[in-house]
Structures are given as structure tokens and as C-alpha cells.
């Protein structure tokens, strides 16, 4: 997964004309990895993120802002506690902090936060292509085989 994160950082660097040093990339990935590997997480883990990213690559429909969509995928479940009702808000806040550390624009941060906050209800306006893609990817488990869906139910 680090290779995927590293390539994504390359895209961010190129788009925003910024420098993201390898040490910073590694530190942020380690932070993400640690959060997604917490022992109580079964479904909302790195495998879920990897699956969403893999499905994103397979889509024929391009996102209108692929960078904010991918950033939202990486961070949308950064905070996850099944008994909490503010996971999305807290994940969006952390996404903003990480984006600031990377030197990304305020407009980009605003778009990413909006996408992450939207995962609470998974309702998107018809013209919000990024949100529609994110929500479909996040909920794609609902269309998997019965065995995969049953496994998901056991993990949740």
C-alpha cells in the first residue's frame, strides 16, 4: 500500500507544484496505516481502502477531480469507532490537518472534507460526480457475492 500512497503523493506534488519529502510521505502513511490496523477494526481497515482504490482504477467514468476523490478515499475512515456518531466529522478534520501538512490548497481541503462528511449518509447531488463515485465505492460491498457480504456483516 505504501507504493500506492507514494505514487499518489507524486501526483499531488505535480499538481500543486509542491515538494513532499519522502520522510513526510512515510510518516503520514505510517499514521494512516496505524489507524487502519487498530485491532478493533475488521472491515474499516487498509483492505477496504485498497479495495476502493482498485475499483476506482477500473472505472471508465473519470472523476471531475480525481485528486480530491483519492484523498477522500484514503482518509474517509481514518477515524472509526462503531459506537460513535462523529466518525466522519473527525475523519474530515484529520484529512484537513494532513492536507495542510502536505501543503495542499484550502480549496482542495474544503472539497475533500465535503466528500468525507458525505459518507455519513451517502447521499449525493446528481451533478456531484466525485461524491457519487466515492459513495458507490464505499458501499460496493453491498453488491458483492453473498459470501463476501456475509463476511462483511461478520466484520461489522
C-alpha positions in Angstrom: 0.0 0.0 0.0 2.9 2.4 0.6 3.8 2.3 -3.1 0.2 3.4 -3.9 0.5 6.3 -1.4 3.9 7.3 -2.7 2.6 7.5 -6.3 -0.4 9.5 -5.1 2.0 11.9 -3.3 3.8 12.3 -6.7 0.5 13.3 -8.3 -0.2 15.8 -5.5 3.3 17.2 -5.9 3.0 17.7 -9.6 -0.5 19.2 -9.5 0.2 21.6 -6.6 3.8 22.3 -7.5 4.9 21.4 -4.0 7.6 19.2 -2.5 6.5 16.3 -0.3 9.7 14.8 1.1 10.0 11.0 1.4 10.2 11.2 5.2 6.9 13.1 5.4 5.2 10.7 3.0 6.4 7.8 5.2 5.3 9.5 8.4 1.8 10.2 7.1 1.5 6.7 5.6 2.6 5.2 9.0 -0.1 7.3 10.7 -2.8 6.1 8.3 -1.6 2.5 8.5 -1.6 2.6 12.3 -5.1 3.9 12.4 -6.4 1.4 9.8 -4.7 -1.5 11.6 -6.2 -1.0 15.1 -7.3 -4.3 16.4 -11.0 -3.5 16.7 -11.2 -2.6 13.0 -12.2 -5.5 10.9 -13.9 -4.0 7.8 -12.8 -0.3 8.0 -9.2 -1.2 7.5 -6.5 -0.9 4.9 -8.1 -3.7 2.9 -11.2 -1.6 2.5 -9.1 1.4 1.2 -7.1 -0.8 -1.1 -10.4 -2.3 -2.5 -11.8 1.1 -3.1 -8.7 2.3 -4.8 -8.6 -0.8 -7.0 -12.2 -0.3 -8.0 -11.5 3.3 -8.8 -8.8 2.3 -11.2 -11.3 0.0 -13.0 -13.9 2.7 -13.6 -14.5 4.0 -17.0 -16.1 7.2 -15.7 -13.4 9.7 -14.7 -13.9 11.8 -11.6 -14.2 15.5 -12.1 -11.4 16.0 -9.5 -9.5 12.7 -9.2 -7.1 14.0 -6.6 -9.7 15.1 -4.1 -11.6 11.9 -4.6 -8.5 9.7 -4.0 -7.5 11.8 -0.9 -11.0 11.3 0.4 -10.8 7.5 -0.1 -7.5 7.4 1.8 -8.9 9.4 4.8 -12.7 8.8 4.9 -12.5 6.1 7.5 -9.4 7.4 9.3 -11.4 7.7 12.5 -13.8 4.8 13.0 -15.5 3.6 16.2 -18.7 1.8 15.7 -20.4 3.4 18.7 -19.6 7.0 17.7 -21.7 9.2 15.5 -19.0 11.7 14.7 -16.5 9.4 12.8 -17.0 11.3 9.5 -16.6 14.7 11.1 -13.4 13.6 12.9 -12.0 11.9 9.8 -12.7 15.1 7.8 -10.9 17.2 10.4 -7.9 14.9 10.3 -7.9 14.9 6.5 -7.7 18.7 6.6 -4.8 18.6 9.0 -2.9 16.1 6.9 -3.6 18.1 3.7 -2.3 21.3 5.4 0.9 19.4 6.5 1.3 18.4 2.8 0.9 22.0 1.7 -2.4 21.5 -0.2 -4.7 24.3 -1.0 -7.6 25.4 1.1 -10.0 24.8 -1.8 -8.7 21.3 -2.1 -9.1 20.7 1.6 -12.7 22.0 1.5 -13.6 19.6 -1.3 -12.0 16.6 0.5 -13.8 17.4 3.8 -17.1 17.8 2.0 -16.6 14.3 0.4 -15.7 12.7 3.7 -18.6 14.3 5.5 -20.9 13.0 2.8 -20.0 9.4 3.7 -22.2 9.7 6.8 -25.4 9.5 4.7 -24.1 8.5 1.3 -26.5 11.0 -0.5 -25.1 12.9 -3.4 -26.5 15.6 -5.7 -26.9 14.3 -9.2 -24.2 16.6 -10.5 -21.6 15.8 -7.8 -19.7 13.2 -9.7 -16.9 12.8 -7.1 -19.4 12.2 -4.3 -21.4 9.7 -6.3 -18.2 7.7 -7.2 -17.0 7.8 -3.6 -20.3 6.6 -2.1 -20.6 3.8 -4.7 -17.1 2.6 -4.0 -17.6 2.8 -0.2 -20.8 0.8 -0.4 -19.7 -1.6 -3.2 -19.6 -4.4 -0.6 -23.4 -4.4 -0.9 -23.2 -5.7 -4.4 -20.6 -8.4 -3.8 -21.2 -12.2 -3.7 -23.3 -13.5 -0.8 -20.1 -15.0 0.8 -18.2 -11.7 0.7 -21.3 -9.8 2.0 -21.7 -12.3 4.9 -18.1 -11.9 5.7 -18.5 -8.1 5.8 -21.6 -8.5 8.1 -19.5 -10.6 10.5 -16.7 -7.9 10.5 -19.0 -5.0 11.1 
